[in-house]
Amino acid sequence: MRGRPELLASVGRPVAGVQVEVRDAQGTAVAPGRTGEVWMRSQAMMTGYWGRPGLTAEVLRDGWLRTGDLGHFDGGGHLYLDDRVKDVVMVDGDNVYCVPVEAALTRHPAVAQAVVVGRHSDVTGEEVCAFLVPAAGCTPGTDVAGEACDLVEKELAPAHRPTAVFWERAIPLTARASRTSGGCGSGRRARQAGCVGRRGRAGARRRARAIRGA
């Protein structure tokens, strides 16, 4: 890791006895640098879900396990996890991964936590919706939200920019996220953005739909 700080964002290389591939929607392995679903196989892999043959057939294919994670390899064989397949937002046909958007939002010093979800749009199919928690001592507002969204557009692309932002007092986190919270602008807080857990993202989806329908 010395001299390669970018490797701190990876989960490392596959260990001996474990094969990992990143594949596209057709199940074909993709080149390093391209994002796809992470497939793996090993002798320690599960044989299936108890009493759920349909789900087992969906995730187990020819001896490989579809993890449901989206990721990419770098040129050195290090694996990076980008998001979950079910959390991808389709904006005008473009895949928008929530975790990079959340990380960009939390790089604003006034944003402590962020969770991003998709909701229906009559114009683009889906749109990006962000829920933000203000950092201690920071006042939430439209100006701050706009600045945080500017960071997203600058670091990623215009399609990744949230079209709706809502400020919250708190977002449900996993135990890991609670332990890794850091100060404004810290790398640890950026990693925390990817640890909102199912409760946080599912709750945000319900609220986004409710707000749209209000």
N, C-alpha and C positions, 0 to 999 in steps of 0.2 A: 504494500500500500504506500510505502514511502515514495514521495515524489509523484504519486498518482492519486490525488484526492478524489477524482471522479469515480474511482473504484468503490468508494464508500457507499455509493448509491446502488451498487450491484449486489446480487445475492451470492456472487462467487461463481466458480466453475463447477460442473457436475462432478461428484465424487466417484471413485472407482466403483464399478458395478451398477451405475445408474446412467442410463441414456436419456438425453433430453434433446428434443427438437422443437423449433418454432415453426408452425405451419399456418398456411392461409385457410380460408373458408372451405376450400376444396380438399384440404388434407395434404397439401404439397408443402414440403419444407421450403422455407424462404431464406434468402441470403442474410448475412449479418447486417445489422442496421435497420432491417425491416421488422415491423411489429406484426405479430400473429399470435395464435393461441399456443400455449406451452403444452407439449405432449411429453410424457415420460414413461419409462418402463424399467423395472428392476425385479429381482427375485423377491423383494420385500413388498411388492405392490399388492394391493387388496384384490380379492377375487370377485367382489361385487357388493352391492347394497343388500342387506338382509330383507327379504320379502319384497323387493322392488326391482323386478326383472326389467321393466321398461327403462328405468333410470340407469341400471347397470349397462344395458345395451347402448344407451346414449353416450356414456362416458368411456366405456371399454371397447376399443377397436383394434382387432388383430394383435392383441397382446400389449397395446399401448393404452395409457390412461390420459384422457383429455382433462386437464386440470381446471379448465375454466378461467385460468389466468391469461392475460395478455402480456407479452414481453418481447424482448429482442436480445440478440447476442451482439457483442462488439467483436472487433477483429481478433481479439485475444481469447475468445471463448468465454468471456464473462457474461452472465445472464442478468438482465435487468427486467424487473416486473413493472409494467406500465399501468395496468388496470385489471378489471374483471370484465369478461365478455359481456355479462349482463348489464354492466354499467356504462357501456359505450353509448354516446348520444349521436344520432344521425342528423346532421345539419346540412340540408341541401345536398345529400349524398356523400358528405364528408364524415369520416369517423372522428369524433371528438372524444378523447380519453379524459376522464374526470380527474384522475390523480395529478397529471401535469398542470391542469388548470387550477386545482386547489393549491398546489405548491407555488404557482406564480402569484396567486392572490395573497397568500400568507407572507410573501416577501415584502409586502407593504407594511411599514412599521406600525400602522394603526390596526392591522388585522391579526388577531391572535389565532383564530381557527377558521377553517372554511370547509364547506361540503358543497359539492356540485352535483346536480341531477339534471335529467332531461325531462321535458314535458312537451305535450303536443303543440304544434304550431300549424296554423292553416297555410302559412307562407312557405316555411322551410321543412315541414314534416315534423321536426322536433327543434326545440331551442334550449339553450343552456341557461339554467337557473342556479344562482348561487345564494347560499346562506352563510353569513359571516358573523363572527363573534368579535367585538372590538377588544383590542389590547387594553390592559390596565392603564387608566389615565387618559385614554383616547376617546374622543367623542365621535360616535358614528354619524354618518350623514351622506347625502348624495355626492358631495365633492370627493370624499374619501373613497366611496364606492367607485366613482368614475376613475379615480387615479389607480385603484387596484385593478380595475378592468383594463386600463391602459397598459399595465404591466403584462397582462395576459396576451393582449393583442401584439405587443412588441416582442415578447419572448416566443410566442407560438404562431398564431395566425388570426385574421379577423373572424373566421368562423368559430374560433374558440372563445371569443369574447362573450361573457354572460349578457343576455338581453334583459334579465331581471335580477335584482339583488335585494335581499331581505336581511335585516340585522336581527340577530337573536341573542338572548342572554347566555345560552349554553347550547352545545350540541352533544348528544350521547356519544361517548367514546368507548373504545375497547380498553381493557386493562393496560395493554402495552402503550396506547396513546397517552393515558393518564400519567404514565411514568416518564414519558419522553418529552413532556412539554418544556419549552425553553422560552427565552426572552424574545423581544421584538426583533425580527429579521434573522434569527438564528437558524442554522441548518437543521437543528433538531426539530424546531417548530415546523419547518417545511416538510420533514418526514412525517410529523404528526398528522399533517393534513390528509395523508393516505390511510389513516388508521381510524376513520370515523366508525367503521363497523357497520353491520347490517342494520342495527337499530337506527343509527344516525341517518344513513342514506335512505332507508325505507320511510322514516318519519319525514324527511325532507321532501321525498316524492309526494307523499300524501298532502303535505302543506302546500307544495307548489300547485298541485291540481286544485286544491280547495281555494287558493288565492285566485287562480285563473277563473274559477267558476263563480267567484263572488261578484 
